[in-house]
């Protein structure tokens, strides 16, 4: 194991070891295609989404879109009044892996802790569905929730969007698309967990935090970008695909959470600084000893649970009814 692995919080080190070793065992040294990689990822993540809060209702809705029909899954905790505030959540997985199922507990935790509806987007995965398919579906999801808010018992004026890793990329890009199309995002907040905002990973991060035994290696991240954007991904400057190149004005209040032992840590810190410089209200927390994907370790990690509590508290404030106290 690398020195970076040894520097992880002990609870999170066990999580990383378990995920990586089980994935390697199931792969068996084979060269895997994307469907095979997805199947292994679902199996490896299954134990980590077990348990957690029970929802009063979980429903799935099919949404038509010019980018292809997709599902929304609504998590509604007990005790909510109608219409309810909601977080639209975009799961991570390098645009290529994971699902609503891998992120099921994370979404239930946020719904229960914040006292809101969480709406997961089952967007189409790359490389079979490369950029901009997933982004267009995310934009269509937000527009549908607004125009059909009564159908979902939601308050269209109290919507936030968030995501982790590639999902944080899509969440931020969705807000940028809505801003540019409508002159405003219409969103109350952005909750961004360890986002993939730039195709470039600095050499120090790659060497010290992106080794092969990391939760996310520099080589894996490059592979995901290529699957999403094509072979010339490293030269892409499209701000809707690579938000590091976007103008960031007129965005809603944003909370960025990431781990200091993540190969993407530097670009999250850089994004926070750029958002502030663009006049966006920004809160941040970088967690010592935490790797990429650390929120998935909520069943064993105090750090993950604290991050969930921080995000949920921030959402409660941002999505409170007009005139309500913080």
RATADA-V334676 format. One record per backbone hydrogen bond with DSSP energy under -1.0 kcal/mol. CO is the residue of the C=O (numbers start at 1). NH is the residue of the N-H. E is the energy in kcal/mol with one decimal. If there is no record, write none. Layout:
CO:NH:E
CO:NH:E
//
This chain:
2:6:-1.7
3:7:-1.3
5:8:-1.4
9:13:-2.7
10:14:-1.7
11:15:-1.2
12:16:-2.5
13:17:-2.6
14:18:-2.4
15:19:-2.5
16:20:-2.8
17:21:-2.5
18:22:-2.0
19:23:-2.2
20:24:-2.3
21:25:-2.2
22:26:-2.4
23:27:-2.0
24:28:-1.9
27:30:-2.0
33:37:-2.3
34:38:-2.5
35:39:-2.1
36:40:-2.1
37:41:-2.4
38:42:-2.5
39:43:-1.9
40:44:-2.9
41:45:-2.1
42:46:-1.2
45:48:-1.1
46:49:-1.2
57:76:-2.8
59:74:-3.0
61:72:-2.5
63:70:-2.1
65:68:-1.9
70:63:-3.5
71:122:-2.6
72:61:-2.8
73:120:-2.8
74:59:-1.8
75:118:-1.9
76:56:-1.4
76:57:-1.7
84:155:-2.8
85:117:-2.4
86:160:-2.2
87:119:-3.0
88:162:-2.7
89:121:-1.7
90:164:-1.2
93:96:-1.7
93:97:-2.6
95:126:-3.1
99:103:-1.2
101:104:-1.4
103:107:-2.3
104:108:-2.3
105:109:-3.1
106:110:-2.1
107:111:-2.2
108:112:-2.7
109:113:-2.8
110:114:-2.3
111:115:-1.5
111:116:-1.4
117:87:-2.4
118:75:-2.9
119:89:-3.1
120:73:-2.3
121:123:-1.4
125:129:-1.5
130:133:-2.1
132:136:-2.7
133:137:-2.2
134:138:-2.2
135:139:-2.4
136:140:-2.4
137:141:-2.2
138:142:-2.0
139:143:-2.3
140:144:-2.5
141:145:-2.4
142:146:-1.8
143:147:-2.7
144:148:-2.4
146:149:-1.2
148:152:-1.2
149:154:-2.6
153:84:-2.2
155:158:-2.0
158:86:-2.2
159:188:-3.5
160:88:-3.0
161:191:-2.0
162:90:-2.2
163:193:-2.9
164:167:-2.6
165:169:-1.7
165:196:-1.5
166:170:-2.2
167:171:-2.4
168:172:-2.5
169:173:-2.6
170:174:-2.3
171:175:-1.9
172:176:-2.2
173:177:-2.4
174:178:-2.5
175:179:-2.5
176:180:-2.4
177:181:-2.0
178:182:-2.7
179:183:-2.2
189:161:-2.1
190:255:-2.8
191:163:-1.9
192:257:-2.3
193:165:-2.6
197:244:-2.3
202:206:-2.4
203:207:-2.2
204:208:-2.7
205:209:-2.5
210:218:-1.9
211:214:-1.9
217:221:-2.2
218:222:-2.0
219:223:-2.0
220:224:-2.4
221:225:-2.4
222:226:-2.2
223:227:-2.1
224:228:-2.2
225:229:-3.2
226:230:-2.3
228:131:-2.5
230:233:-1.6
232:235:-2.0
233:236:-1.8
238:241:-1.2
238:242:-3.0
242:245:-2.5
243:246:-1.9
253:190:-2.1
254:283:-2.7
255:192:-3.0
256:285:-1.6
257:194:-3.3
258:287:-2.7
262:265:-2.1
264:268:-1.6
265:269:-2.4
266:270:-2.3
267:271:-1.9
268:272:-2.4
269:273:-2.0
270:274:-2.3
271:275:-2.6
272:276:-2.2
273:277:-2.3
274:278:-1.2
275:280:-2.4
276:279:-1.9
281:254:-2.7
283:256:-2.4
285:258:-2.0
287:260:-2.7
287:290:-1.5
289:9:-2.7
290:261:-2.3
291:294:-1.1
293:296:-1.6
294:297:-1.8
295:298:-1.2
297:300:-2.1
297:301:-2.1
301:305:-1.9
302:306:-2.4
303:307:-2.2
304:308:-2.3
305:309:-2.3
306:310:-2.4
307:311:-2.5
308:312:-2.6
309:313:-2.5
310:314:-2.1
311:315:-2.3
312:316:-2.4
313:317:-1.8
314:318:-2.5
315:319:-2.6
317:320:-1.0
321:324:-2.4
//
